[in-house]
Amino acid sequence: MLNAIGGVELSSVAKGLEAADAMLKTSNIKLILSRSVCPGKYIALVAGDVGDVNAAVEAGSAKAAHSLVDSFVIPNIHPEVFPAIEGAAVVEGLEALGIIEAFSVSALIEAADAAVKAAPVKLLEIRLAMAIGGKAFVTLTGSVAAAETAVAAGAAVVAKKGLLVEKVVIPRPSQELLREII
């Protein structure tokens, strides 16, 4: 069962591949994402049982050594996080639009989980570092109050690490934006 997600973010593509290999050989996990990201970083995300994900992230972090930028494990991950990462979230319309932008992929995934657990919102997309200068952002929708609560909770997670770029809630976004953000 995929009840946890974890990842390592590295400053080296070569060490990233080595770390991803170590993660996969360490425990029974599913590889969610393993790729180079802008600007020359590497991210490996895995899912599985909490113990397996912890072991994989520890192995990947150890193999990363001096190239480790960030790592994380989120037990009891909210089920909306996986489809948002994969770009498979289904949303028929926008209510208020919330956006959290971070300098770190790892911190952003933690923020997205915190946001969706803090208020009744729907995650639209978690965009991870491709063609955005290594940054990441999450978009979500819900009532204005829910979006504000969710964005505040997620942004607090990123801000604690000093990696928050921006947080925004748009109360009545144009419906034309929907096709642009997912």
C-alpha positions, 0 to 999 in steps of 0.5 A, spaced: 500 500 500 502 506 498 501 510 504 508 514 504 512 518 500 519 520 500 524 523 496 531 526 495 533 532 491 541 532 489 545 538 486 548 532 481 545 528 476 550 523 476 549 522 484 542 522 483 542 516 479 546 513 484 542 515 489 535 512 486 539 506 484 540 505 492 533 507 494 530 502 489 535 496 491 534 498 499 526 496 500 520 494 497 518 501 494 515 504 487 519 509 483 514 515 482 519 519 479 527 519 477 529 525 473 534 531 472 530 537 473 532 544 472 537 547 473 542 541 473 539 538 479 536 531 480 530 528 484 528 521 486 521 520 489 518 513 491 512 511 495 510 505 499 509 503 506 512 508 511 518 503 513 520 501 506 520 509 504 524 511 510 529 506 509 530 508 501 530 515 503 536 514 508 539 510 503 539 515 497 541 520 502 547 517 504 549 515 497 548 522 495 553 525 500 555 532 499 550 532 493 544 532 497 540 538 497 534 536 501 530 529 503 523 528 506 518 522 508 511 524 509 507 518 512 500 517 511 500 522 505 494 525 503 491 521 497 490 527 492 498 528 492 499 522 487 495 524 482 497 532 482 504 530 481 502 525 475 498 531 472 492 526 473 487 530 477 480 531 475 477 538 476 471 541 473 471 548 475 475 553 479 473 556 485 478 560 489 485 558 486 491 557 491 498 557 489 504 555 493 511 556 490 518 554 493 525 553 491 525 546 493 521 540 490 522 536 496 519 542 501 513 543 496 511 536 496 511 537 504 507 543 503 502 540 498 500 535 503 500 539 509 495 544 505 490 539 502 490 536 510 489 543 513 482 544 509 477 542 504 481 543 497 482 539 491 489 539 489 490 541 481 497 540 480 504 539 483 509 542 478 516 539 479 522 544 477 521 543 469 522 549 465 521 553 472 528 554 474 528 548 479 522 551 483 516 547 484 509 550 485 502 547 487 495 549 485 489 548 489 482 550 489 476 550 494 472 556 497 476 562 499 476 560 506 479 553 505 484 556 499 486 561 504 487 556 510 490 551 505 495 556 502 497 558 509 498 551 512 502 549 506 506 556 505 508 555 513 512 548 511 516 551 506 517 558 510 520 554 516 525 551 511 527 558 508 524 556 501 518 560 500 518 564 493 510 566 494 503 564 496 497 567 493 490 566 493 485 568 487 478 569 490 474 569 483 479 566 478 477 567 470 475 560 468 479 560 462 485 559 467 483 552 468 486 550 461 492 554 463 494 551 470 492 543 468 
